[in-house]
Amino acid sequence: MTIMNFKNIHIGNLIEKRVAESGMDLSRICNFMKCTEEEIYSIYASKEVGTEKLLKWSKLLDYDFFRIYTQHLILYSPPLHLKEEIRTQTQLPVFRKNIYTREIIDFILELINKGIKTKLEVMQEYRIPKTTLYKWISKRETQTLSENENT
């Protein structure tokens, strides 16, 4: 598994990788997106893609590209206590807590296992509660032990 850089997202590059993985024909992509091959290559080179186009890419490639940005927000948004005033004044939906996906948990644990970051650095930089981090580590160790017993 490669470590995804959720801090610096180049969405065009990720779309191109997904196209390559899917083996989808360029003519099918052009028909669906209603654009030329040159425009497709231009999107691959773009760091940013508009939401309407990104939604189309997500549907075409059966992959939620928006989730990448959600993971960025989970890892890099300002601490919650700084946003309390804004939260009470919004008419938008309010989400109770961060949802850590399997990919995020694997990303964090891989940083620790490879020695890229310490547990303390992870807790401080990503604002992951100590109990949450240690539960992830404990579950990972339990899974590893049971996998080793089964082989």
N, C-alpha and C positions, 0 to 999 in steps of 0.2 A: 504494500500500500504506500502510495506517495503522500507526502504532507501537502495539503492544500493551503495556499497562502490566502487566508480570508481577509487579510489586511489590505492587500493590493490586488484588486480583482480586475482581470482583463477579460471581459465577458466574450468578446469576439473570438479570442483564443480558445476559450472553453467550449463555445458553440462549434468551432472547427473540430475540436477533439471529439465531441459527441457525434458529429457527422461522420468522422472517420470510423469511430467505433460501430456506428449503426450500418455503415456501408451503403448509405442511401445515395441514390443516383442524383447527380447535380441537376439534371433536367426536371426531376420530380420536385426538388427543392425550389427551383425557379418558378415552376407552375404554381406551387402552393403559396410561395411568398409574393408572387406576381412581380418578379423583378429579373434582371439579367444576371448572367454569370459574373460580370464585372462588379455588380452591386453586391453579390454574395461574397466575393473576395474582399470587397471593401468592408463588409460587416465583420469578416474574420479578422481584419486588421484593426478594427475599432475597439477602443477600450470601453466605450459606452454604447448601449443600444437602447432606443426608446422602449417604453413599456408595452405599447401595442405590438411592436415587432418581437419583443422578447416573449410575449404571451404566445404569439404565433410559433416561434421557435420551440417553446416549451411543448406546445401541442404536437407539432410536427415530429419532434425528436423524442416525445414521451419522456421528458425530463424537466423537473421543476427548477429552472434557472433562478427563480426568485428566492429559492431556499438559500442560495449562496449568499445573497444580500442579508437575509434573515440571520444567518450564522455570523456575518460580520457585525450586525447590530448586537447580537447576544454577547459577542466577545469584546467589542470596542465602544459601545455606547456609554455615555457618562453614568456615574453611579445614580441609583434610583432616588436617593434622598435629595439630590439636586434638582429633580424634576417633579417633586410632589405638587407644587403649585400648579404647574401646567396640567397635570393629570386630573385635578379636580375641575378644571375649567373646560375640558374638551367635550365635544359632542361625538367624537369618534369612539369606536370600540376600545375598551381598556382591557389589556391582557394581564392576568394576575401574576404570572411569573414567567421566567425564562424556561423554554423547553429545550433541553439539550438533546440533540439527535445523536444517534449512534456514531455518525461521522465526527461530530464535535467531541464526543467522549473519547473516541479512538485517537483523534488529533491531539488532545490534551495529554492523554496517557502516553502516546508516542513521544511527545516532547520530553516528558519526565523520564521515560525508559531509555531514551537515547542520550540523556544528560544535557539536552539543549536548554532546559529550564528546570529549576528546582521546584519542589512542591510549593514553597513559600512564594516564589516568583509567579507561579501559575495563579495562586490564590489572590495575589495583589494585582497582577496585570489584568486578569480576566474576571476578577471579583467573584470567584467561585467559592462558596462557603467551604470551610475546612471539612465539615461533616460530609458534604456532598462529594468532595474530592476523595476522601478516604473510603467512602462507600463504593465509588467507582473502582478504586484500586483493589479493594477487598473482593469485589465481584470478579474483576479481571483475574486475580490470583486463584479464586475458586474455579473459574472456567478453565484456566490453564491446567490446574491439577486434575480436574475431571477429564479433560482431553488427553492428558498424559496417561491416565489410568485406562482409558479406552483403547489406546494404541498398543 
